[in-house]
Amino acid sequence: MLPNEIVLRPRFKIELEQPHSQILGKFSEAKNAQERFHISCIDDHIFIKLPKNEQHFWSPQLHLEISESENTSTLHGFFGPNPTVWTMFMFFHVVVAILFMVDLIWLYSNHNLGNPIALQIGIAVALIIIWFLLYLAGSIGKKKGKPGMRELYDFMNEVLNSN
């Protein structure tokens, strides 16, 4: 049996007493034997997602990578968001950061020229609030994804412990 507290960490590593090919075979069998989870196997990588009808904006996915040594294997796991959601959040953060730097340059220029800077300070404050809201949205999403992480982790345990 594998430890349950791993689900609280986004990354984990498990040493298994099974050869690499046997573990990959178990996930290939599980892919064909069940329809609840979407499983993709590419080389030494396995991606497990929740079923489409249960997915929401914050749904996690589990990425497993299996590395081999003699008759044992190491399973590296990573819980992550949907790549589209992650890309969107990174895009928003980069846009806000660039706008903040442009605003600071504008503020500095107007200050040195003796022009009023109230507008630039207001924009800087608004961008800081937007950054905070992005952080808050990410934190809420992380909490909403926890039950899905538990389901994916339990399914992974079920497959690994099957004969």
RAQUIMO-V454815 format. One record per run of one state. SS is the DSSP state (A for helix, B for strand, O for the rest). FROM is the first residue (numbers start at 1). TO is the last residue. If there is no record, write none. Layout:
BEGIN
SS&FROM&TO, SS&FROM&TO
END
This chain:
BEGIN
O&1&4, A&5&8, O&9&10, B&11&16, O&17&19, A&20&33, O&34&37, B&38&42, O&43&44, B&45&49, O&50&51, A&52&54, O&55&59, B&60&69, O&70&71, B&72&81, O&82&82, A&83&113, O&114&117, A&118&161, O&162&163
END
